[in-house]
Amino acid sequence: MNRINQALRQDKKLLSIYFTAGHPALNDTVPIIQELERCGVDMIEIGLPFSDPLADGPTIQRSSTTALNNGMSTSLLFKQLEAIRDSVKIPLIIMGYFNPVLQFGVDAFCEKCHEIGIDGLILPDLPLAEYETHYRSIFKDKGLANIFLITPQTSEERIRQIDQASDAFIYMVSSASTTGSLAGFGTTQQSYFERIYAMNLKNPCIVGFGIKDALTFKAATSLAKGGIIGSAFIQMLEQNGVDGIAGFVNSILR
């Protein structure tokens, strides 16, 4: 069973942390992952930096630019992660845009993920139809879960299609805004959470966008399996580095 599915079976709300590989410093990638696991995080999303991250807010855009300027690349990320499974057991997901994957070669990219022990991919700009027609068999052969995003604007028909095509969790974007732009969750988001919960999907949902502290994590996970924190964690890294991770995670899970 995929490590993601094992994590989802736990009787708890899951905390997933997103960070950009190669940021703040080029060689921070592995130490950040190791420290996040040590501090009790359930899953980690490793951001593959890209030069044109349209769905990302200023914090993640800035981290992506810094990582690229530091020299981060797809090949280097794979090299950094070669021995990651010697020390880290929790699910690891690579999140990024499809263009770098296409440039690397989809087969080659998935093979490297399989060799290293990556459990899934989040590629927001890979269309569902394209995935099902051309790439589903490759992902399945390499044991990779493909995780799709839904938003408050996603139709029920589309959500049902995504649920049918998924075999891990659905990334439930809390709003139509870019990452890092929400101050909290209001009645609009709560109604959206309730609507998705009432659909009784076969895959659990994990909420992303707008989670920054214990209060928003609790609100986001009231009707979902877990929550994802990205921008707030990256901002903390920029201020405090790896040494600040324990305090940050403890503040969420207290």
N, C-alpha and C positions, 0 to 999 in steps of 0.2 A: 504493500500500500504506500502511495506517495506520502511524504512527510507532511504535506499540507493537509491531506485528509486525516492523518493521525492527529494533527493539532486541532482540527475542527471537531473532532470527537470528544475533546476535553469538555468537562462540565464547568466552563468558566467563560468569561468574556475575553477575547483575544486582543492583545495589543501588538500591532504591527508598526514598525518604524521604517520610514523612508529616508534615505540620504543619498547624496550624489557621490559616486565613486571618484576618488581623486581630489576630494574637497574636505576640509580646508587645505590639506597638504596632499601631495601625490601619493605618498605611502601610508595615508591614514586609513585606507579602505579596510584592511584586515583587522587592525586594532579596534576600529569602531565596531565591526561585526562581533568580534570576540567579547568586547565589553558589554555590548547590548545583550548578548546571550547570558553573560554572567549576571547581569542585573535583572533578569527575569522576563525579557521581551519574548513574545511567542513566535513572531515571524519577522523577517527583515526583507525590505524591498531595496534592492541596490540599483540606484539610478545610473543608467548609461548616458553620459552627457552627450548633448546634441547641440549643434550650432543654431538651430531655429526651433526652440521648444515652445510652440504656440499656445499650448494649453496650460502652461505653467505661469505662475505669478512671478513677481520680481525677485523674490528670495531664491526660488529654485532656478530661475534664469541666471541669476548672478552666480550661484554655485556651479552651474553648468559651464558658464564662461570661465570661471576660475579653474575648474578641473581641466578643461581643454587647454587653457594657457599653461597649466602645470605639466601638460604632456600626456594626459589620460587619453586612451584609445581603447577600442574594443579588444584588440590583441593584448594590450597591456593589462586590461582588467582580467582577462582570462589567465594571464601569467600570474597576476597577484593572487588569484583564487585557486591556483593549482592544488594546494595542499589544505584548503580550508576545511575539508571534512575530517582532517586529523584532529581538529580542535573544536569544531562547531557542529552541533547536532540538530538545531532547529531548522525549520523550512527557510530556504533562501530563494527569493524571486528576483529576477532581473526585470526592471521596468524602464522602458524607453520608447523611442519612436522607431518605426519600421525601416526607415531609410538606412541606418547603420547596419541593421540585420541583413537587409537586402544586399548592401555593398559587401559585407563579409561573406555572404552566401548563406541562404537559409539552412541548407543541409549541414554545412560546416559549423554554423552557429549553434544549431541544436545539438550536434555531435559534441562540441566543446562543452556545452551546458551539461550534457549527460555525463561526460568524463569527469567533470569537476564535482557534480552533485547538486546542480541547480534544480529546483523542484518545479518552477513555473515561470511563465513570462506574462508581463502586462504590456501590451503594445496597443495603445489607444487608437492609433490611426490605421490598424489592420482591420479592414472591413470583415464582418461576419461571413458574408458570401465568399469572399476571397479566401478566407481561412478554411472554410469547409470544402471548397473546390480544390485548393492547391496544397494546403499545408497541414490539415488535420492529421493525415497519416504519418507525416514526419514527426510532429509533436508527440503523437501517441507512441510511435516506435521508440522515441528517446525518453519516454516517461515524463514528459513536460505538460503540466496543466497550462492551458491558455485561459487567462482571466479577462473577462470582458467588463466594460464599464456601462452603467446605466445612469441616467440623470432624471430630474423631475420631469423633463420634457420627453423622455422616452415613452413611446406608446406601449400599451399593454401587450399588443400583438408582438412587438419587437422584444419586450422583456421576456415573454414566453419563449420566443425563438432562442434568445440568449441562454435562458435557463436550460433549454433542451440541449444546447450545444456545449454546455459547461459541465465539468466534472470535479470542481473544487469549490470555489466560492465566486460570488458576483461582487464586483467592486461598485459599491453604491455611492456615486458622487452626490454629495449633499445639496449642491446647487449648480446652476449653470455658469457660475463665475469661475475665474481662474484660481489656482491653488493659492492659499494663504490670504485670501481677500475677505473671508467672513469673520465677523466679530463674535459670532455665537449662533445658536439655533433659535429661530422664532417659530411662530405658529405655522408658517408655510412649510418649513422643513419638517416639523412634527407631523403635519398632515401627510406629507410625502412618505415619511417613515411608516406611518400607520397604513397607508394605502399599499405599500409594498409588502408589509407584514401580512396583510389580509389576503394577499394573492397566494399565500401558502406555497411558495416556490420549493422545488426539490433541492436546490442549492442554497446554503446559507448566504447571507449578505454581510459584507464588512464595509463600514462607512468611511469614506475619505473626504477631505476638504473641510476645513473649519474646525478641526479638533486641535486644541492647543494646551489644554490643562485637564485636571481631574474632573472639573464640572462639565466641560464639553464632551469629554470621553464618556462620562456616565450618561449624558443625554443622548449621545449618538448610539450607544449600545443598549439603550433601554428596550429596543425592539429588533436589534441586530446582533449578530454573533460577535462582532468586534469592531475596532476602530483603527484607523491609520493616521499617524502623525508624521508630517513631512516638514513643512515650512518652519514651524515652531522649533522642531529639533535642529534643523539646519542653522537657524538663528542662534540657538544655544551653542552649537559647535563653533560658530564664528566668534563667539564671545569667550567661551570657556574651554574649547577643545575636548579631547577624549576624557580629560579629568572631570568634566561636568556631566558626563552621561549618567552616572549613578544617581546624582541628585535629581536630574530631570526625570528619569524613569520612576524613581521613588515618589516624586510629586504627582505623577499620573496615577500610580497604582495604590496610593495610600488609602 
